[in-house]
């Protein structure tokens, strides 16, 4: 029997965007919230992971000494012929960022 109330405060734009999606799916907000609670119980926690998106590191994120150390390491790799052909590197970058 449904006899409990859930009350929460949330940013209006998030509420409106989520409710618009639920409406298009034909799912009442109460059913979505109830489903989330049931999944929390079933998973004994949140049914999804909470992580920060991975961001690629840039030269601006490095201290001068870290930047110089990486340049030196790269130079040494080139001198030992441990590098990859440039077209291979650009193909990999293109695949990675074309998504």
Jmol script that loads the backbone (N, CA, C; Angstrom):
load data "model"
ATOM      1  N   UNK A   1       0.844  -1.169   0.000  1.00  0.00           N
ATOM      2  CA  UNK A   1       0.000   0.000   0.000  1.00  0.00           C
ATOM      3  C   UNK A   1       0.898   1.243   0.000  1.00  0.00           C
ATOM      4  N   UNK A   2       0.578   2.178  -0.848  1.00  0.00           N
ATOM      5  CA  UNK A   2       1.362   3.413  -0.928  1.00  0.00           C
ATOM      6  C   UNK A   2       0.882   4.373   0.153  1.00  0.00           C
ATOM      7  N   UNK A   3       1.753   4.626   1.147  1.00  0.00           N
ATOM      8  CA  UNK A   3       1.355   5.523   2.227  1.00  0.00           C
ATOM      9  C   UNK A   3       2.490   6.443   2.666  1.00  0.00           C
ATOM     10  N   UNK A   4       3.555   6.545   1.865  1.00  0.00           N
ATOM     11  CA  UNK A   4       4.679   7.414   2.208  1.00  0.00           C
ATOM     12  C   UNK A   4       4.817   8.496   1.141  1.00  0.00           C
ATOM     13  N   UNK A   5       5.337   9.644   1.568  1.00  0.00           N
ATOM     14  CA  UNK A   5       5.529  10.763   0.663  1.00  0.00           C
ATOM     15  C   UNK A   5       7.010  11.086   0.558  1.00  0.00           C
ATOM     16  N   UNK A   6       7.461  11.380  -0.645  1.00  0.00           N
ATOM     17  CA  UNK A   6       8.834  11.823  -0.871  1.00  0.00           C
ATOM     18  C   UNK A   6       8.756  13.271  -1.326  1.00  0.00           C
ATOM     19  N   UNK A   7       9.495  14.121  -0.660  1.00  0.00           N
ATOM     20  CA  UNK A   7       9.513  15.540  -1.023  1.00  0.00           C
ATOM     21  C   UNK A   7      10.967  15.970  -1.173  1.00  0.00           C
ATOM     22  N   UNK A   8      11.271  16.659  -2.241  1.00  0.00           N
ATOM     23  CA  UNK A   8      12.646  17.091  -2.477  1.00  0.00           C
ATOM     24  C   UNK A   8      12.644  18.408  -3.240  1.00  0.00           C
ATOM     25  N   UNK A   9      13.764  19.115  -3.165  1.00  0.00           N
ATOM     26  CA  UNK A   9      13.941  20.359  -3.907  1.00  0.00           C
ATOM     27  C   UNK A   9      15.021  20.107  -4.952  1.00  0.00           C
ATOM     28  N   UNK A  10      14.784  20.621  -6.142  1.00  0.00           N
ATOM     29  CA  UNK A  10      15.697  20.389  -7.256  1.00  0.00           C
ATOM     30  C   UNK A  10      15.650  21.613  -8.176  1.00  0.00           C
ATOM     31  N   UNK A  11      16.685  21.795  -8.949  1.00  0.00           N
ATOM     32  CA  UNK A  11      16.707  22.914  -9.891  1.00  0.00           C
ATOM     33  C   UNK A  11      15.559  22.759 -10.888  1.00  0.00           C
ATOM     34  N   UNK A  12      14.891  23.861 -11.175  1.00  0.00           N
ATOM     35  CA  UNK A  12      13.688  23.819 -12.008  1.00  0.00           C
ATOM     36  C   UNK A  12      13.963  23.294 -13.412  1.00  0.00           C
ATOM     37  N   UNK A  13      15.091  23.689 -14.012  1.00  0.00           N
ATOM     38  CA  UNK A  13      15.357  23.232 -15.377  1.00  0.00           C
ATOM     39  C   UNK A  13      15.601  21.728 -15.425  1.00  0.00           C
ATOM     40  N   UNK A  14      16.250  21.170 -14.401  1.00  0.00           N
ATOM     41  CA  UNK A  14      16.467  19.728 -14.353  1.00  0.00           C
ATOM     42  C   UNK A  14      15.132  19.006 -14.206  1.00  0.00           C
ATOM     43  N   UNK A  15      14.290  19.515 -13.316  1.00  0.00           N
ATOM     44  CA  UNK A  15      12.960  18.931 -13.102  1.00  0.00           C
ATOM     45  C   UNK A  15      12.166  18.943 -14.401  1.00  0.00           C
ATOM     46  N   UNK A  16      12.132  20.083 -15.056  1.00  0.00           N
ATOM     47  CA  UNK A  16      11.343  20.213 -16.281  1.00  0.00           C
ATOM     48  C   UNK A  16      11.870  19.306 -17.395  1.00  0.00           C
ATOM     49  N   UNK A  17      13.186  19.271 -17.561  1.00  0.00           N
ATOM     50  CA  UNK A  17      13.773  18.428 -18.616  1.00  0.00           C
ATOM     51  C   UNK A  17      13.473  16.950 -18.361  1.00  0.00           C
ATOM     52  N   UNK A  18      13.667  16.508 -17.121  1.00  0.00           N
ATOM     53  CA  UNK A  18      13.428  15.103 -16.783  1.00  0.00           C
ATOM     54  C   UNK A  18      11.953  14.747 -16.933  1.00  0.00           C
ATOM     55  N   UNK A  19      11.080  15.612 -16.455  1.00  0.00           N
ATOM     56  CA  UNK A  19       9.650  15.328 -16.541  1.00  0.00           C
ATOM     57  C   UNK A  19       9.159  15.317 -17.984  1.00  0.00           C
ATOM     58  N   UNK A  20       9.758  16.146 -18.829  1.00  0.00           N
ATOM     59  CA  UNK A  20       9.380  16.141 -20.254  1.00  0.00           C
ATOM     60  C   UNK A  20       9.748  14.791 -20.885  1.00  0.00           C
ATOM     61  N   UNK A  21      10.904  14.273 -20.533  1.00  0.00           N
ATOM     62  CA  UNK A  21      11.324  12.967 -21.065  1.00  0.00           C
ATOM     63  C   UNK A  21      10.401  11.871 -20.540  1.00  0.00           C
ATOM     64  N   UNK A  22      10.122  11.896 -19.240  1.00  0.00           N
ATOM     65  CA  UNK A  22       9.227  10.895 -18.670  1.00  0.00           C
ATOM     66  C   UNK A  22       7.843  10.960 -19.319  1.00  0.00           C
ATOM     67  N   UNK A  23       7.369  12.152 -19.587  1.00  0.00           N
ATOM     68  CA  UNK A  23       6.057  12.312 -20.223  1.00  0.00           C
ATOM     69  C   UNK A  23       6.061  11.684 -21.619  1.00  0.00           C
ATOM     70  N   UNK A  24       7.134  11.929 -22.380  1.00  0.00           N
ATOM     71  CA  UNK A  24       7.231  11.331 -23.720  1.00  0.00           C
ATOM     72  C   UNK A  24       7.270   9.805 -23.633  1.00  0.00           C
ATOM     73  N   UNK A  25       7.863   9.273 -22.559  1.00  0.00           N
ATOM     74  CA  UNK A  25       7.912   7.826 -22.355  1.00  0.00           C
ATOM     75  C   UNK A  25       6.602   7.283 -21.787  1.00  0.00           C
ATOM     76  N   UNK A  26       5.749   8.175 -21.323  1.00  0.00           N
ATOM     77  CA  UNK A  26       4.486   7.750 -20.726  1.00  0.00           C
ATOM     78  C   UNK A  26       4.643   7.211 -19.322  1.00  0.00           C
ATOM     79  N   UNK A  27       5.670   7.685 -18.617  1.00  0.00           N
ATOM     80  CA  UNK A  27       5.947   7.208 -17.260  1.00  0.00           C
ATOM     81  C   UNK A  27       5.701   8.337 -16.268  1.00  0.00           C
ATOM     82  N   UNK A  28       4.789   8.139 -15.325  1.00  0.00           N
ATOM     83  CA  UNK A  28       4.568   9.167 -14.297  1.00  0.00           C
ATOM     84  C   UNK A  28       5.824   9.336 -13.422  1.00  0.00           C
ATOM     85  N   UNK A  29       6.010  10.524 -12.910  1.00  0.00           N
ATOM     86  CA  UNK A  29       7.171  10.811 -12.063  1.00  0.00           C
ATOM     87  C   UNK A  29       7.203   9.866 -10.861  1.00  0.00           C
ATOM     88  N   UNK A  30       6.063   9.607 -10.276  1.00  0.00           N
ATOM     89  CA  UNK A  30       6.023   8.723  -9.106  1.00  0.00           C
ATOM     90  C   UNK A  30       6.518   7.321  -9.452  1.00  0.00           C
ATOM     91  N   UNK A  31       6.230   6.836 -10.638  1.00  0.00           N
ATOM     92  CA  UNK A  31       6.693   5.511 -11.048  1.00  0.00           C
ATOM     93  C   UNK A  31       8.210   5.527 -11.245  1.00  0.00           C
ATOM     94  N   UNK A  32       8.733   6.603 -11.825  1.00  0.00           N
ATOM     95  CA  UNK A  32      10.180   6.711 -12.029  1.00  0.00           C
ATOM     96  C   UNK A  32      10.910   6.739 -10.690  1.00  0.00           C
ATOM     97  N   UNK A  33      10.408   7.510  -9.747  1.00  0.00           N
ATOM     98  CA  UNK A  33      11.037   7.590  -8.431  1.00  0.00           C
ATOM     99  C   UNK A  33      10.931   6.252  -7.708  1.00  0.00           C
ATOM    100  N   UNK A  34       9.781   5.619  -7.772  1.00  0.00           N
ATOM    101  CA  UNK A  34       9.602   4.308  -7.154  1.00  0.00           C
ATOM    102  C   UNK A  34      10.546   3.285  -7.777  1.00  0.00           C
ATOM    103  N   UNK A  35      10.706   3.339  -9.093  1.00  0.00           N
ATOM    104  CA  UNK A  35      11.627   2.422  -9.780  1.00  0.00           C
ATOM    105  C   UNK A  35      13.060   2.649  -9.318  1.00  0.00           C
ATOM    106  N   UNK A  36      13.455   3.916  -9.170  1.00  0.00           N
ATOM    107  CA  UNK A  36      14.799   4.215  -8.684  1.00  0.00           C
ATOM    108  C   UNK A  36      14.990   3.648  -7.285  1.00  0.00           C
ATOM    109  N   UNK A  37      14.043   3.848  -6.403  1.00  0.00           N
ATOM    110  CA  UNK A  37      14.151   3.321  -5.044  1.00  0.00           C
ATOM    111  C   UNK A  37      14.260   1.795  -5.051  1.00  0.00           C
ATOM    112  N   UNK A  38      13.470   1.136  -5.900  1.00  0.00           N
ATOM    113  CA  UNK A  38      13.525  -0.320  -5.981  1.00  0.00           C
ATOM    114  C   UNK A  38      14.893  -0.795  -6.476  1.00  0.00           C
ATOM    115  N   UNK A  39      15.472  -0.065  -7.416  1.00  0.00           N
ATOM    116  CA  UNK A  39      16.795  -0.414  -7.919  1.00  0.00           C
ATOM    117  C   UNK A  39      17.867  -0.182  -6.855  1.00  0.00           C
ATOM    118  N   UNK A  40      17.717   0.857  -6.071  1.00  0.00           N
ATOM    119  CA  UNK A  40      18.649   1.107  -4.964  1.00  0.00           C
ATOM    120  C   UNK A  40      18.617  -0.074  -3.999  1.00  0.00           C
ATOM    121  N   UNK A  41      17.429  -0.574  -3.714  1.00  0.00           N
ATOM    122  CA  UNK A  41      17.290  -1.735  -2.825  1.00  0.00           C
ATOM    123  C   UNK A  41      17.913  -2.971  -3.475  1.00  0.00           C
ATOM    124  N   UNK A  42      17.600  -3.209  -4.749  1.00  0.00           N
ATOM    125  CA  UNK A  42      18.100  -4.403  -5.437  1.00  0.00           C
ATOM    126  C   UNK A  42      19.624  -4.406  -5.549  1.00  0.00           C
ATOM    127  N   UNK A  43      20.210  -3.234  -5.788  1.00  0.00           N
ATOM    128  CA  UNK A  43      21.663  -3.126  -5.953  1.00  0.00           C
ATOM    129  C   UNK A  43      22.384  -2.863  -4.636  1.00  0.00           C
ATOM    130  N   UNK A  44      21.600  -2.615  -3.588  1.00  0.00           N
ATOM    131  CA  UNK A  44      22.172  -2.240  -2.295  1.00  0.00           C
ATOM    132  C   UNK A  44      23.053  -0.995  -2.445  1.00  0.00           C
ATOM    133  N   UNK A  45      22.591  -0.077  -3.253  1.00  0.00           N
ATOM    134  CA  UNK A  45      23.304   1.167  -3.559  1.00  0.00           C
ATOM    135  C   UNK A  45      22.718   1.761  -4.826  1.00  0.00           C
ATOM    136  N   UNK A  46      23.362   2.744  -5.337  1.00  0.00           N
ATOM    137  CA  UNK A  46      22.868   3.352  -6.576  1.00  0.00           C
ATOM    138  C   UNK A  46      23.048   2.378  -7.740  1.00  0.00           C
ATOM    139  N   UNK A  47      22.076   2.320  -8.645  1.00  0.00           N
ATOM    140  CA  UNK A  47      22.153   1.370  -9.751  1.00  0.00           C
ATOM    141  C   UNK A  47      23.024   1.858 -10.913  1.00  0.00           C
ATOM    142  N   UNK A  48      23.861   2.815 -10.655  1.00  0.00           N
ATOM    143  CA  UNK A  48      24.790   3.337 -11.657  1.00  0.00           C
ATOM    144  C   UNK A  48      25.994   3.887 -10.918  1.00  0.00           C
ATOM    145  N   UNK A  49      27.107   3.986 -11.633  1.00  0.00           N
ATOM    146  CA  UNK A  49      28.305   4.489 -10.967  1.00  0.00           C
ATOM    147  C   UNK A  49      28.340   6.012 -11.026  1.00  0.00           C
ATOM    148  N   UNK A  50      28.879   6.591 -10.000  1.00  0.00           N
ATOM    149  CA  UNK A  50      29.058   8.040  -9.956  1.00  0.00           C
ATOM    150  C   UNK A  50      30.543   8.314 -10.128  1.00  0.00           C
ATOM    151  N   UNK A  51      30.900   8.777 -11.302  1.00  0.00           N
ATOM    152  CA  UNK A  51      32.293   9.076 -11.594  1.00  0.00           C
ATOM    153  C   UNK A  51      32.367  10.394 -12.338  1.00  0.00           C
ATOM    154  N   UNK A  52      33.517  10.986 -12.276  1.00  0.00           N
ATOM    155  CA  UNK A  52      33.752  12.195 -13.052  1.00  0.00           C
ATOM    156  C   UNK A  52      34.236  11.782 -14.428  1.00  0.00           C
ATOM    157  N   UNK A  53      33.775  12.469 -15.471  1.00  0.00           N
ATOM    158  CA  UNK A  53      34.268  12.123 -16.799  1.00  0.00           C
ATOM    159  C   UNK A  53      35.769  12.350 -16.883  1.00  0.00           C
ATOM    160  N   UNK A  54      36.436  11.447 -17.549  1.00  0.00           N
ATOM    161  CA  UNK A  54      37.881  11.568 -17.689  1.00  0.00           C
ATOM    162  C   UNK A  54      38.197  12.693 -18.667  1.00  0.00           C
ATOM    163  N   UNK A  55      39.090  13.548 -18.269  1.00  0.00           N
ATOM    164  CA  UNK A  55      39.491  14.650 -19.127  1.00  0.00           C
ATOM    165  C   UNK A  55      40.929  14.450 -19.550  1.00  0.00           C
ATOM    166  N   UNK A  56      41.188  14.687 -20.812  1.00  0.00           N
ATOM    167  CA  UNK A  56      42.548  14.569 -21.305  1.00  0.00           C
ATOM    168  C   UNK A  56      43.410  15.666 -20.708  1.00  0.00           C
ATOM    169  N   UNK A  57      44.601  15.296 -20.334  1.00  0.00           N
ATOM    170  CA  UNK A  57      45.554  16.233 -19.755  1.00  0.00           C
ATOM    171  C   UNK A  57      46.172  17.074 -20.868  1.00  0.00           C
ATOM    172  N   UNK A  58      46.368  18.333 -20.602  1.00  0.00           N
ATOM    173  CA  UNK A  58      47.023  19.214 -21.567  1.00  0.00           C
ATOM    174  C   UNK A  58      48.300  19.765 -20.943  1.00  0.00           C
ATOM    175  N   UNK A  59      49.120  20.392 -21.774  1.00  0.00           N
ATOM    176  CA  UNK A  59      50.361  20.992 -21.290  1.00  0.00           C
ATOM    177  C   UNK A  59      50.083  22.039 -20.215  1.00  0.00           C
ATOM    178  N   UNK A  60      48.921  22.681 -20.273  1.00  0.00           N
ATOM    179  CA  UNK A  60      48.581  23.700 -19.285  1.00  0.00           C
ATOM    180  C   UNK A  60      48.358  23.111 -17.893  1.00  0.00           C
ATOM    181  N   UNK A  61      48.081  21.800 -17.834  1.00  0.00           N
ATOM    182  CA  UNK A  61      47.859  21.138 -16.546  1.00  0.00           C
ATOM    183  C   UNK A  61      49.169  20.769 -15.850  1.00  0.00           C
ATOM    184  N   UNK A  62      50.292  20.889 -16.539  1.00  0.00           N
ATOM    185  CA  UNK A  62      51.576  20.459 -16.011  1.00  0.00           C
ATOM    186  C   UNK A  62      52.383  21.634 -15.483  1.00  0.00           C
ATOM    187  N   UNK A  63      53.195  21.351 -14.466  1.00  0.00           N
ATOM    188  CA  UNK A  63      54.148  22.363 -14.012  1.00  0.00           C
ATOM    189  C   UNK A  63      55.261  22.445 -15.057  1.00  0.00           C
ATOM    190  N   UNK A  64      56.069  23.473 -14.988  1.00  0.00           N
ATOM    191  CA  UNK A  64      57.178  23.620 -15.934  1.00  0.00           C
ATOM    192  C   UNK A  64      58.111  22.420 -15.878  1.00  0.00           C
ATOM    193  N   UNK A  65      58.405  21.933 -14.666  1.00  0.00           N
ATOM    194  CA  UNK A  65      59.325  20.804 -14.546  1.00  0.00           C
ATOM    195  C   UNK A  65      58.710  19.525 -15.115  1.00  0.00           C
ATOM    196  N   UNK A  66      57.400  19.299 -14.873  1.00  0.00           N
ATOM    197  CA  UNK A  66      56.734  18.127 -15.444  1.00  0.00           C
ATOM    198  C   UNK A  66      56.717  18.198 -16.969  1.00  0.00           C
ATOM    199  N   UNK A  67      56.431  19.373 -17.496  1.00  0.00           N
ATOM    200  CA  UNK A  67      56.393  19.567 -18.947  1.00  0.00           C
ATOM    201  C   UNK A  67      57.769  19.285 -19.561  1.00  0.00           C
ATOM    202  N   UNK A  68      58.810  19.860 -18.954  1.00  0.00           N
ATOM    203  CA  UNK A  68      60.165  19.654 -19.466  1.00  0.00           C
ATOM    204  C   UNK A  68      60.591  18.194 -19.358  1.00  0.00           C
ATOM    205  N   UNK A  69      60.190  17.540 -18.282  1.00  0.00           N
ATOM    206  CA  UNK A  69      60.515  16.119 -18.104  1.00  0.00           C
ATOM    207  C   UNK A  69      59.861  15.280 -19.202  1.00  0.00           C
ATOM    208  N   UNK A  70      58.624  15.580 -19.530  1.00  0.00           N
ATOM    209  CA  UNK A  70      57.936  14.827 -20.588  1.00  0.00           C
ATOM    210  C   UNK A  70      58.548  15.106 -21.957  1.00  0.00           C
ATOM    211  N   UNK A  71      58.932  16.347 -22.191  1.00  0.00           N
ATOM    212  CA  UNK A  71      59.616  16.659 -23.452  1.00  0.00           C
ATOM    213  C   UNK A  71      60.916  15.879 -23.559  1.00  0.00           C
ATOM    214  N   UNK A  72      61.680  15.844 -22.485  1.00  0.00           N
ATOM    215  CA  UNK A  72      62.946  15.115 -22.486  1.00  0.00           C
ATOM    216  C   UNK A  72      62.719  13.622 -22.708  1.00  0.00           C
ATOM    217  N   UNK A  73      61.715  13.066 -22.028  1.00  0.00           N
ATOM    218  CA  UNK A  73      61.408  11.647 -22.191  1.00  0.00           C
ATOM    219  C   UNK A  73      61.009  11.346 -23.640  1.00  0.00           C
ATOM    220  N   UNK A  74      60.206  12.222 -24.225  1.00  0.00           N
ATOM    221  CA  UNK A  74      59.810  12.054 -25.621  1.00  0.00           C
ATOM    222  C   UNK A  74      60.990  12.140 -26.559  1.00  0.00           C
ATOM    223  N   UNK A  75      61.862  13.083 -26.301  1.00  0.00           N
ATOM    224  CA  UNK A  75      63.068  13.238 -27.124  1.00  0.00           C
ATOM    225  C   UNK A  75      63.929  11.976 -27.054  1.00  0.00           C
ATOM    226  N   UNK A  76      64.087  11.440 -25.848  1.00  0.00           N
ATOM    227  CA  UNK A  76      64.888  10.222 -25.680  1.00  0.00           C
ATOM    228  C   UNK A  76      64.252   9.039 -26.412  1.00  0.00           C
ATOM    229  N   UNK A  77      62.940   8.952 -26.399  1.00  0.00           N
ATOM    230  CA  UNK A  77      62.253   7.881 -27.124  1.00  0.00           C
ATOM    231  C   UNK A  77      62.502   8.008 -28.630  1.00  0.00           C
ATOM    232  N   UNK A  78      62.461   9.233 -29.140  1.00  0.00           N
ATOM    233  CA  UNK A  78      62.729   9.456 -30.562  1.00  0.00           C
ATOM    234  C   UNK A  78      64.151   9.031 -30.894  1.00  0.00           C
ATOM    235  N   UNK A  79      65.086   9.393 -30.042  1.00  0.00           N
ATOM    236  CA  UNK A  79      66.484   9.054 -30.295  1.00  0.00           C
ATOM    237  C   UNK A  79      66.704   7.533 -30.276  1.00  0.00           C
ATOM    238  N   UNK A  80      65.869   6.801 -29.513  1.00  0.00           N
ATOM    239  CA  UNK A  80      65.987   5.339 -29.463  1.00  0.00           C
ATOM    240  C   UNK A  80      65.088   4.676 -30.513  1.00  0.00           C
ATOM    241  N   UNK A  81      64.465   5.483 -31.371  1.00  0.00           N
ATOM    242  CA  UNK A  81      63.569   4.996 -32.435  1.00  0.00           C
ATOM    243  C   UNK A  81      62.387   4.205 -31.872  1.00  0.00           C
ATOM    244  N   UNK A  82      61.853   4.674 -30.744  1.00  0.00           N
ATOM    245  CA  UNK A  82      60.720   4.004 -30.110  1.00  0.00           C
ATOM    246  C   UNK A  82      59.382   4.639 -30.484  1.00  0.00           C
ATOM    247  N   UNK A  83      59.399   5.599 -31.358  1.00  0.00           N
ATOM    248  CA  UNK A  83      58.173   6.298 -31.721  1.00  0.00           C
ATOM    249  C   UNK A  83      57.309   5.519 -32.697  1.00  0.00           C
ATOM    250  N   UNK A  84      56.191   6.112 -33.056  1.00  0.00           N
ATOM    251  CA  UNK A  84      55.270   5.550 -34.032  1.00  0.00           C
ATOM    252  C   UNK A  84      55.204   6.485 -35.224  1.00  0.00           C
ATOM    253  N   UNK A  85      54.872   5.952 -36.393  1.00  0.00           N
ATOM    254  CA  UNK A  85      54.719   6.826 -37.565  1.00  0.00           C
ATOM    255  C   UNK A  85      53.634   7.878 -37.316  1.00  0.00           C
ATOM    256  N   UNK A  86      53.874   9.083 -37.780  1.00  0.00           N
ATOM    257  CA  UNK A  86      52.966  10.204 -37.541  1.00  0.00           C
ATOM    258  C   UNK A  86      51.564   9.923 -38.066  1.00  0.00           C
ATOM    259  N   UNK A  87      51.440   9.318 -39.238  1.00  0.00           N
ATOM    260  CA  UNK A  87      50.110   9.053 -39.790  1.00  0.00           C
ATOM    261  C   UNK A  87      49.322   8.078 -38.910  1.00  0.00           C
ATOM    262  N   UNK A  88      50.016   7.152 -38.245  1.00  0.00           N
ATOM    263  CA  UNK A  88      49.368   6.236 -37.309  1.00  0.00           C
ATOM    264  C   UNK A  88      48.820   6.989 -36.100  1.00  0.00           C
ATOM    265  N   UNK A  89      49.605   7.901 -35.592  1.00  0.00           N
ATOM    266  CA  UNK A  89      49.194   8.699 -34.430  1.00  0.00           C
ATOM    267  C   UNK A  89      47.967   9.538 -34.787  1.00  0.00           C
ATOM    268  N   UNK A  90      47.995  10.205 -35.939  1.00  0.00           N
ATOM    269  CA  UNK A  90      46.860  11.033 -36.342  1.00  0.00           C
ATOM    270  C   UNK A  90      45.619  10.194 -36.622  1.00  0.00           C
ATOM    271  N   UNK A  91      45.792   8.995 -37.174  1.00  0.00           N
ATOM    272  CA  UNK A  91      44.647   8.103 -37.381  1.00  0.00           C
ATOM    273  C   UNK A  91      44.005   7.744 -36.044  1.00  0.00           C
ATOM    274  N   UNK A  92      44.837   7.442 -35.051  1.00  0.00           N
ATOM    275  CA  UNK A  92      44.305   7.122 -33.724  1.00  0.00           C
ATOM    276  C   UNK A  92      43.568   8.309 -33.110  1.00  0.00           C
ATOM    277  N   UNK A  93      44.143   9.501 -33.229  1.00  0.00           N
ATOM    278  CA  UNK A  93      43.498  10.714 -32.700  1.00  0.00           C
ATOM    279  C   UNK A  93      42.180  10.971 -33.412  1.00  0.00           C
ATOM    280  N   UNK A  94      42.175  10.790 -34.714  1.00  0.00           N
ATOM    281  CA  UNK A  94      40.949  11.011 -35.480  1.00  0.00           C
ATOM    282  C   UNK A  94      39.844  10.046 -35.049  1.00  0.00           C
ATOM    283  N   UNK A  95      40.206   8.775 -34.854  1.00  0.00           N
ATOM    284  CA  UNK A  95      39.224   7.791 -34.383  1.00  0.00           C
ATOM    285  C   UNK A  95      38.706   8.171 -32.995  1.00  0.00           C
ATOM    286  N   UNK A  96      39.611   8.595 -32.132  1.00  0.00           N
ATOM    287  CA  UNK A  96      39.231   8.905 -30.754  1.00  0.00           C
ATOM    288  C   UNK A  96      38.277  10.098 -30.686  1.00  0.00           C
ATOM    289  N   UNK A  97      38.540  11.128 -31.462  1.00  0.00           N
ATOM    290  CA  UNK A  97      37.766  12.366 -31.333  1.00  0.00           C
ATOM    291  C   UNK A  97      36.671  12.512 -32.375  1.00  0.00           C
ATOM    292  N   UNK A  98      36.520  11.554 -33.272  1.00  0.00           N
ATOM    293  CA  UNK A  98      35.462  11.629 -34.284  1.00  0.00           C
ATOM    294  C   UNK A  98      34.119  11.194 -33.723  1.00  0.00           C
ATOM    295  N   UNK A  99      34.132  10.603 -32.537  1.00  0.00           N
ATOM    296  CA  UNK A  99      32.898  10.084 -31.951  1.00  0.00           C
ATOM    297  C   UNK A  99      32.045  11.187 -31.533  1.00  0.00           C
TER     298      UNK A  99
END
end "model"
wireframe off; spacefill off
backbone 0.3
color backbone group
